[in-house]
Amino acid sequence: MTKSALQWGFAALAALSVVRGAVAAGLAPVMLGPQALAAEQIRTTRLKRLTSAPRISAYGIVLGPGPLVRLASQVIAARGAVAAARAEAALARSEALRATGLYHARHNISQAALQRARSVLEVAEARQATARAELVQWKTRMLARWGPRLCAAALAASAPLPELESGAAALVEVSLPLGQTLGNPPAMALATTPDGGKVPLRFISRAPRVAAGVAGESVFYLMPAEISAPIGTEVIAALTTAPREAGVLVPRSAVVWHQGEPLVFRETAPDSFAPVAVRSSFISGEGYFVPQGAGARLHPGDRIVTGGAALLYSAAMQAAARGQRPTGGQGRSR
C-alpha cells in the first residue's frame, strides 16, 4: 500500500460519523464526510431482481455397502432365531399341557415328569424372549444408522440393495451446512469429485442422523458405479430445491461479518449507509441469495456498497466502542 493510500485511509476514517437510524446487527448507520466522498473510494451496486431455485452446496462422502449389509444379515439372523425360539416354545407348551392333563387324569405320569415338562417350557419361553430382545436391538441399531427406507430395502433385498451388492451403484451420504434444511430433497443432484468430475446423484432417503464431524442434516443418494469414486471419497454436492423463488443476489465483495452474522451496507442517502443483516437462503460462488418475502430488508433497486464496506464497518465499530452519539462534525447528522 502506498503512502498516499494510507493517508487517504486515515483521512477517510476521520471523516466518518455514525448517525441515528435503525440498528442492524448492533451497528448504527454511517455517514461519510466531505473528504471520504471526495476520495470516491466507496463503490455501490444496484441490486437486481433474480428468480432462482435455491441451491445448497453440501459435503458428501462415498459409503461402502458392507455395514448396511452386515446389519441386515444380523437382523435376518435374529428373525430366524425368534422363529426357531417361537417354534421351540410352542412345542414345549404343547408338551407341558399334555403332561398336565396326564398327571391330573389318573397320574399317568409322575410329578417329576410334569415338572420337567414345565421346566422345559419356561426355558423355551426365556429363549424366545431373549431372541426377541436381540431382534429389537439389531433393528433399532439398523434404523438409527440407515433409516426405514434403506432398512426395508436391505431386509427385503429390494432396490437399491441389489445395485449396491453387485457394485452397480455406490451410496453417498450428503450432509448440509449447519442451519440449512431441505423441505423436499431434490430427486436428482450433482456431485463434484476431487478431480473435478461431475457425477449425477439419485435421491434415496433422509438419513436418521448427522454424519460424523458434520452438524447439518444428512440425506442418502445413489451414485452410478461406472463413474463413481472409491469408497471414502469426499465430494461436493449441489442440491437445487424447489420451488423457484424471487430475490436478490448479494455479491460476496459486499459482505462483512459482525458477531458471526453477514451484513452489507445499504445506501440510504448520497452520504449515508445503513448496515443490513443478510438473510440468505443459500450461498453460491457468486454470492448470497436473499429471497423476497415477509421481513425482507434488501430489495431490487437498493444500492449496496461493494467497494469500501470494510472501511465503513471499521468506522462503525470504532464509534460503537466509544459510545459515540451523532454529531455535526465533518458528516451531517440526520
Backbone torsions as a table, in degrees:
resi	resn	phi	psi	omega
1	MET	NA	134.2	-178.2
2	THR	-78.6	164.3	179.9
3	LYS	-62.5	-39.0	-179.6
4	SER	-65.3	-37.1	178.7
5	ALA	-65.3	-41.7	178.1
6	LEU	-62.3	-43.9	179.3
7	GLN	-60.5	-41.3	178.7
8	TRP	-63.6	-41.8	-178.5
9	GLY	-59.2	-47.1	179.2
10	PHE	-65.2	-39.8	-179.9
11	ALA	-65.1	-40.4	-179.6
12	ALA	-65.7	-42.2	178.2
13	LEU	-61.3	-39.2	179.5
14	ALA	-67.6	-23.4	-176.7
15	ALA	-90.9	1.5	-178.7
16	LEU	-92.2	141.8	173.7
17	SER	-139.8	150.2	-178.7
18	VAL	-93.8	136.7	-176.4
19	VAL	-120.1	168.4	178.2
20	ARG	-67.0	156.8	176.9
21	GLY	156.5	179.8	179.4
22	ALA	-65.5	133.8	-178.2
23	VAL	-89.0	132.2	175.2
24	ALA	-125.2	129.0	178.4
25	ALA	58.0	30.0	176.5
26	GLY	80.6	7.9	-179.3
27	LEU	-118.9	147.5	178.3
28	ALA	-96.3	161.6	176.6
29	PRO	-58.4	156.0	-178.4
30	VAL	-119.7	136.4	177.4
31	MET	-113.9	137.1	178.5
32	LEU	-88.8	138.1	173.9
33	GLY	-85.4	176.4	-176.1
34	PRO	-57.2	-39.0	-176.9
35	GLN	-63.4	-45.5	-179.3
36	ALA	-65.9	-39.8	178.8
37	LEU	-64.1	-41.3	-178.4
38	ALA	-65.5	-31.7	-177.7
39	ALA	-70.9	-22.1	177.0
40	GLU	54.9	42.1	177.8
41	GLN	-97.8	-4.2	177.2
42	ILE	-96.2	118.5	-179.4
43	ARG	-111.6	139.7	-179.9
44	THR	-123.6	158.4	177.8
45	THR	-133.9	139.7	178.3
46	ARG	-86.0	128.0	-179.9
47	LEU	-71.9	139.4	179.1
48	LYS	-113.4	150.1	178.1
49	ARG	-69.6	135.7	-178.7
50	LEU	-135.3	132.9	174.4
51	THR	-105.1	121.4	-173.9
52	SER	-146.1	150.4	169.3
53	ALA	-85.4	125.5	-179.1
54	PRO	-53.0	131.3	-179.7
55	ARG	-122.2	130.3	-178.8
56	ILE	-115.8	132.4	175.2
57	SER	-95.1	119.4	-172.7
58	ALA	-124.8	158.9	178.5
59	TYR	-90.5	137.7	178.7
60	GLY	-135.5	157.4	176.8
61	ILE	-141.9	138.7	-180.0
62	VAL	-79.0	125.7	-177.7
63	LEU	-104.8	149.5	172.4
64	GLY	-86.6	149.5	-179.1
65	PRO	-78.0	-9.7	-175.4
66	GLY	-51.8	-53.4	-179.1
67	PRO	-59.5	-39.2	178.5
68	LEU	-65.6	-44.9	-178.9
69	VAL	-65.4	-40.5	179.5
70	ARG	-63.5	-43.5	178.5
71	LEU	-64.8	-38.7	177.4
72	ALA	-62.7	-39.8	178.0
73	SER	-63.7	-39.0	178.1
74	GLN	-64.2	-41.8	179.2
75	VAL	-65.2	-43.5	-179.8
76	ILE	-63.8	-41.8	177.8
77	ALA	-63.8	-39.8	179.0
78	ALA	-66.2	-37.2	175.8
79	ARG	-62.0	-41.4	177.8
80	GLY	-63.1	-39.4	179.1
81	ALA	-65.8	-36.9	177.6
82	VAL	-65.7	-42.9	179.9
83	ALA	-63.2	-42.8	179.1
84	ALA	-65.2	-42.3	179.4
85	ALA	-66.4	-35.7	178.4
86	ARG	-65.5	-41.9	178.7
87	ALA	-66.0	-41.3	178.5
88	GLU	-63.0	-42.2	179.8
89	ALA	-67.0	-37.8	178.9
90	ALA	-63.8	-42.2	178.4
91	LEU	-65.3	-42.7	179.7
92	ALA	-65.3	-35.7	179.5
93	ARG	-67.3	-40.7	177.9
94	SER	-63.8	-42.3	179.7
95	GLU	-66.3	-38.8	-180.0
96	ALA	-66.1	-40.1	177.9
97	LEU	-65.1	-39.9	179.0
98	ARG	-65.4	-42.7	-179.7
99	ALA	-64.8	-37.5	179.3
100	THR	-64.7	-42.5	179.1
101	GLY	-63.8	-43.5	179.7
102	LEU	-64.8	-38.8	-177.3
103	TYR	-69.5	-41.9	-176.4
104	HIS	-79.8	-20.0	-179.3
105	ALA	-69.0	-70.9	179.8
106	ARG	-140.9	29.5	-177.5
107	HIS	54.3	46.1	179.1
108	ASN	-68.5	-19.4	172.8
109	ILE	-126.6	162.3	-178.1
110	SER	-79.5	163.9	176.8
111	GLN	-63.9	-34.6	178.4
112	ALA	-62.7	-40.5	178.4
113	ALA	-65.7	-39.2	176.8
114	LEU	-62.7	-43.6	179.9
115	GLN	-64.5	-37.3	178.2
116	ARG	-64.5	-42.1	180.0
117	ALA	-63.8	-42.1	178.3
118	ARG	-67.6	-36.6	178.4
119	SER	-65.4	-41.8	177.2
120	VAL	-61.3	-39.0	178.1
121	LEU	-63.7	-43.9	-179.9
122	GLU	-62.2	-41.8	178.4
123	VAL	-64.4	-42.6	-179.7
124	ALA	-64.0	-41.1	179.0
125	GLU	-67.4	-35.2	177.4
126	ALA	-66.5	-41.0	177.9
127	ARG	-64.3	-37.5	178.5
128	GLN	-65.2	-42.4	178.3
129	ALA	-63.5	-40.3	178.2
130	THR	-64.2	-43.1	179.9
131	ALA	-63.2	-40.4	178.0
132	ARG	-63.8	-41.4	179.4
133	ALA	-63.6	-40.6	178.9
134	GLU	-66.5	-36.8	177.1
135	LEU	-63.8	-45.1	178.1
136	VAL	-60.5	-41.0	-179.8
137	GLN	-61.6	-47.6	-179.0
138	TRP	-68.2	-39.6	178.8
139	LYS	-65.1	-41.6	179.1
140	THR	-63.9	-43.0	178.9
141	ARG	-62.5	-41.2	-179.3
142	MET	-67.2	-45.4	179.2
143	LEU	-63.1	-39.2	-178.2
144	ALA	-65.7	-26.6	-178.9
145	ARG	-95.9	-39.7	-169.8
146	TRP	-114.7	-13.6	179.2
147	GLY	81.1	164.1	-173.8
148	PRO	-64.8	-35.1	-176.8
149	ARG	-64.5	-51.2	-179.1
150	LEU	-71.6	-33.0	177.7
151	CYS	-62.8	-47.8	179.8
152	ALA	-61.3	-41.0	179.6
153	ALA	-64.5	-42.6	-178.6
154	ALA	-66.8	-40.0	-177.0
155	LEU	-75.2	-28.4	179.8
156	ALA	-99.0	-0.3	-177.3
157	ALA	56.6	34.7	178.9
158	SER	-101.1	173.0	-178.6
159	ALA	-57.6	138.8	7.9
160	PRO	-97.8	16.4	-175.1
161	LEU	-59.5	-45.7	178.8
162	PRO	-57.1	-36.8	178.0
163	GLU	-64.7	-40.4	-179.8
164	LEU	-69.7	-43.4	-178.4
165	GLU	-66.8	-35.3	-178.7
166	SER	-83.6	-9.8	-177.7
167	GLY	83.3	9.3	179.3
168	ALA	-72.8	-18.8	180.0
169	ALA	-150.2	162.4	177.5
170	ALA	-125.3	153.2	-179.4
171	LEU	-95.7	134.9	178.8
172	VAL	-122.3	127.2	175.1
173	GLU	-98.0	116.4	-176.5
174	VAL	-105.7	126.8	-176.8
175	SER	-116.9	129.6	-179.5
176	LEU	-79.5	156.2	173.7
177	PRO	-62.6	155.4	179.5
178	LEU	-56.7	132.0	178.8
179	GLY	91.5	-12.3	178.8
180	GLN	-93.9	142.1	178.3
181	THR	-134.8	159.3	177.2
182	LEU	-120.8	112.9	176.2
183	GLY	-63.9	-49.6	175.9
184	ASN	-131.3	102.5	179.8
185	PRO	-56.6	136.4	-179.1
186	PRO	-63.7	143.3	-179.3
187	ALA	-65.2	-30.8	179.2
188	MET	-127.6	147.0	177.1
189	ALA	-143.1	173.0	-179.2
190	LEU	-128.9	127.5	-179.9
191	ALA	-109.7	145.4	176.2
192	THR	-111.7	123.6	-179.6
193	THR	-84.9	165.8	-178.3
194	PRO	-56.8	-27.5	179.6
195	ASP	-87.8	7.6	177.6
196	GLY	90.1	1.1	179.4
197	GLY	-70.4	150.1	178.9
198	LYS	-105.9	126.9	-175.2
199	VAL	-126.4	126.1	176.6
200	PRO	-74.3	145.3	179.7
201	LEU	-124.6	142.6	178.8
202	ARG	-116.9	127.2	-175.4
203	PHE	-65.4	137.0	176.5
204	ILE	-111.0	-59.5	-177.5
205	SER	-169.6	168.9	171.7
206	ARG	-74.9	148.8	174.4
207	ALA	-87.7	141.1	-177.2
208	PRO	-76.1	-9.3	179.9
209	ARG	-147.4	166.2	178.5
210	VAL	-80.8	153.0	179.4
211	ALA	-70.7	155.2	-179.8
212	ALA	-59.8	129.2	178.5
213	GLY	80.2	3.4	179.7
214	VAL	-124.2	139.8	-173.5
215	ALA	-101.1	-8.3	-175.6
216	GLY	-94.7	169.0	178.0
217	GLU	-58.8	146.2	-178.7
218	SER	-122.0	150.0	176.7
219	VAL	-137.9	157.3	179.0
220	PHE	-103.7	135.2	174.6
221	TYR	-127.4	158.5	178.1
222	LEU	-107.1	134.4	-178.1
223	MET	-115.8	130.3	177.9
224	PRO	-59.0	137.5	-175.0
225	ALA	-70.8	-32.1	-175.1
226	GLU	-65.9	-19.2	177.5
227	ILE	-129.2	19.9	-177.2
228	SER	-81.8	165.7	177.6
229	ALA	-100.7	159.6	179.7
230	PRO	-61.0	159.0	178.3
231	ILE	-57.7	134.4	-179.2
232	GLY	95.1	-8.3	179.4
233	THR	-67.4	134.7	176.8
234	GLU	-92.4	135.0	-179.3
235	VAL	-130.3	163.3	173.4
236	ILE	-111.7	121.5	-176.7
237	ALA	-105.4	133.6	175.7
238	ALA	-101.2	115.9	-177.9
239	LEU	-108.7	116.7	178.0
240	THR	-102.8	117.9	-176.1
241	THR	-100.4	168.2	179.6
242	ALA	-124.3	158.2	0.7
243	PRO	-84.8	172.7	175.4
244	ARG	-69.6	148.3	-179.2
245	GLU	-138.8	158.0	-179.1
246	ALA	-93.3	146.9	178.6
247	GLY	-174.3	-160.4	177.1
248	VAL	-129.7	150.2	178.4
249	LEU	-104.4	117.2	-179.5
250	VAL	-93.0	119.6	179.9
251	PRO	-61.0	148.3	178.7
252	ARG	-61.4	-30.6	-178.4
253	SER	-66.8	-16.5	-178.7
254	ALA	-88.9	-13.2	-170.4
255	VAL	-92.1	132.4	168.9
256	VAL	-123.1	160.5	-175.6
257	TRP	-113.4	134.2	179.2
258	HIS	-137.5	117.5	-180.0
259	GLN	53.5	43.9	177.2
260	GLY	74.8	11.0	-177.1
261	GLU	-123.3	130.9	177.7
262	PRO	-75.5	141.3	176.5
263	LEU	-147.4	162.5	176.5
264	VAL	-128.7	166.3	175.0
265	PHE	-106.8	119.0	179.4
266	ARG	-97.7	136.0	179.1
267	GLU	-74.8	119.8	178.3
268	THR	-103.9	-16.3	177.4
269	ALA	-159.5	167.1	-178.6
270	PRO	-56.8	-20.7	-177.8
271	ASP	-127.3	16.0	-175.8
272	SER	-134.8	139.7	-175.7
273	PHE	-137.0	128.6	-178.0
274	ALA	-108.3	134.4	176.4
275	PRO	-72.5	135.0	-179.0
276	VAL	-131.7	128.6	178.3
277	ALA	-67.4	141.8	179.7
278	VAL	-94.0	109.5	177.8
279	ARG	-97.0	86.4	-173.0
280	SER	-93.9	143.7	174.9
281	SER	-91.6	-24.9	172.8
282	PHE	-160.8	161.0	-177.9
283	ILE	-120.4	132.3	177.1
284	SER	-123.2	-178.4	178.2
285	GLY	-65.6	-23.5	-178.4
286	GLU	-84.2	-26.1	-179.5
287	GLY	155.7	-156.4	-175.2
288	TYR	-106.5	121.6	178.1
289	PHE	-87.4	119.6	-178.9
290	VAL	-109.5	109.1	-178.0
291	PRO	-72.1	152.9	175.3
292	GLN	-86.5	152.2	-178.9
293	GLY	154.0	-169.5	-179.1
294	ALA	-59.8	128.8	177.3
295	GLY	86.2	-1.2	179.2
296	ALA	-65.5	134.5	-177.5
297	ARG	-113.6	-3.8	174.1
298	LEU	-121.6	131.7	-173.4
299	HIS	-135.4	158.7	174.2
300	PRO	-55.4	136.8	-177.9
301	GLY	97.9	-21.9	176.5
302	ASP	-64.3	142.8	174.2
303	ARG	-100.9	128.2	178.5
304	ILE	-121.7	156.2	-178.0
305	VAL	-81.0	122.1	175.9
306	THR	-110.6	-9.9	176.2
307	GLY	-135.9	119.7	-178.3
308	GLY	98.2	8.5	-179.7
309	ALA	-62.7	-35.4	179.8
310	ALA	-65.0	-34.5	178.0
311	LEU	-65.6	-44.7	177.7
312	LEU	-62.6	-41.2	-179.8
313	TYR	-64.1	-41.8	178.5
314	SER	-60.7	-42.8	179.7
315	ALA	-65.7	-40.7	179.3
316	ALA	-64.9	-38.7	179.6
317	MET	-67.8	-40.5	178.5
318	GLN	-63.5	-42.5	179.5
319	ALA	-65.0	-39.9	179.9
320	ALA	-65.9	-37.9	179.5
321	ALA	-66.0	-33.3	-180.0
322	ARG	-86.2	-8.1	-175.3
323	GLY	66.2	32.1	-174.8
324	GLN	-64.1	137.3	174.0
325	ARG	-105.0	156.4	-178.9
326	PRO	-56.8	132.6	175.9
327	THR	-136.3	167.2	179.5
328	GLY	-65.1	-61.1	176.3
329	GLY	46.8	-145.5	179.4
330	GLN	-85.9	-18.2	174.5
331	GLY	-100.6	159.4	179.3
332	ARG	-88.4	130.9	174.7
333	SER	-81.0	153.0	-175.8
334	ARG	-122.9	NA	NA
